[in-house]
Amino acid sequence: MADISLESEPSCGADTNSKVKVSVIGTGWFGRAMCKRLLEAGYDVLLGTRKSTRATSSFELAVEPVSYAEAIQQTRVIILCLPQRAHLSFIKDYGTLLAGKILIDVTNPLHYHTGNDLNVSIAENLQAALPEAKVAKAFNTLSAYSLERHTRGTTQEVYICSNEPKTLHMVAELARELGYTPVDFGTLAMARTVETMPFTFFENWKVPLIICGGIHLFFFLYLLITRYVIQATPNYNTLPLFGFNSTVANTSLGLFALSNLAGHISGGIITGMAQAGLLAAHISALIYSILWIVSLPSVNSLLNWREWRFIQSKLGWTALALGYIHTVLMVYPFWKMVKDIPHIAMLGSILPGLAFVGKLLVLLPPVKAKLQRIHSGKP
């Protein structure tokens, strides 16, 4: 089998830039966006449509629409931009013409499935129906808008699946020419996972949101009961301002402590004036804003491992310590008051305190030496 590369066919355009001619099947939003992107990259593009006369009147790109059959016959690389429901009739009418062609499927399922629930992918169905074609799955994680507008805020990775290594390599080169980062995702069996990607919705945020909501609800209910429900003359007018500020502050400090408590932690006894506590809060917020900015993928990719570790570890602990200092100093008068029910800020200081204690423990020489042996792979 001959290797098919982007230089394997001369262009049919005026300037012979030796790029392969590509056919786009389908004149929907995605098909038009793909056609435009290919033209901008210097490709000679054929646009296949069922009714060329109807498409010509409304098509705004500098390419003459042709029939499906003509688009398939004149190129070896075909990008299928038809909805899944149209695949069966397309295969029935043009299946024989697709023998030996590279067919890039960009279709997504009509409904969400998980990788395990989806027994067979759209790309696998195409390959089974077209055994002599070389089917690849790619570009399905992109939107027509980002494809046409060159949006940089969305994913720039193109996941590619194919049973043919040479086909996979060719599609990867095509994606790279269009300005994307190709990702080899394996055979067409892995297309089951790739086809679920556009349906995901903040999956990594589910557990953090539950934890955050649980902590916030705990502090709010505690404050509501101790400061209002069981009081003889509660002043509910202070609940919106005081309650919101207090619960959000303690929730933020608790989440910050949990993010460090998972690894290791430290603590100490702090005393001082309220002004020092306010200063600690401002500096802590400033450092935490640096951590937030560094967490952005566009900034994170510019850091080496040492820089990233310093910001996430050293500055992270510094921000947590200053936030903890702020909490302790600002509620210092409440710590000296003997009450049956502790102040909400006292509860908010528990997690950071545990975090600091844990940090001190892992810094002890025996524990630290053991961790270093584990990191180096020694028993």
Steps between C-alpha positions, in 0.01 A plus 500: 500500500649832395546764764254786458641833610401858452746525213381189316276688257561825318250776550258573222508871577687771318806472719629148540573490871504116489232469767250219473156577359226455759127448455251616760167317488216708641411870486383543857663737747787264576558410135519865399729586791730208414504605135596855595776384734646270233497780244679732742765233553563486126317181410314434178150421626199339339167544673256216449130574518181321403356796310775722366258758359345567840840523672647732236248774569579521871858379526737781584841332453719511191438138408261350248271236654491168316301180535588236757619262229730757339646603835575137590647406162740794474671467840643234729434687824135555590368676809149377577297784652157340481277429802490142622148445368622565143786247511294198399367652179840652420671161532229333295536746213876563499656208688667351192667833417656518848718191453862590571409851617591660831170586669525738796187485716422810706154391618383483860214288640160660534490416871756471777655163575788400721792314353382174654133544406582568135562149370605621157595843371381679189846464350499124564163471328638686200804275483284188524274626220798612289765229550710622206512860622746638754282659768637744757329686783609861545388863546179400681606686816515831312206730439418664170536840667853438631600337172390800296596778741838359609392526864788437739295476817371151417692176470771494235549123517363266234456139615558256216403132482563258214580135444754603234821651644579675171152645484532620857831666414350670195203638696740619771695695239176649371399611850844652554475690170169645617663633816397232748690258719434140391463235770539134407208336683546150364278278290137558403391318816620806692266715293230393746672717759581782257135524396394560862739793551274772354228399747707538815409793721745598774546138604805576716300762689228271636679379813656842580160666469343243732778551755479878471122498530512263797751713691310820426169344605655376824633844596177673399279265702735524797491880486123507449433276799753649743451869419131515413284193565590438865541866592225667701485814283668420171567783254445344160584828327868421547472156340546601133819698562654343808386149418623512141838651587561261786399181320683587177817593688504178702411292194786655302747437778377144542534424129844653494596279794357187336703560184816492710383249760502223240877516478659636814441780752639728784383724782584727784365730764446852369435820689491860384289800428196534276700715256742214449206272432363733232843527339529121498161475328600740221835332440336157506244613240779641282699177513189292435427711190847406375416133552176547308676667206769230488226234491392629158621257227645782290718615791566156649656377176768773520638378835755231558457244774705692759308825442164323509587313822620818669180690420260217582682379812694787659265783406199278565608433855586866550152607389338241727713608795415867452131421463515295818681781682233742387222277632667441836590863560166643394305268732754515782250662741256213449764245597526655847125492558367192676184384324311177473490534121827586325510781247476401134851634435635249751355217292642658187848485654492125559583384145788746451636401840490132406669584172788673675538217752522250217757716325716504811476122528626438147786744560630293789835340400386133521182563302674727250773244438239229444315717249822577314571127468150446362541785249829354380343155456687333785322253732 
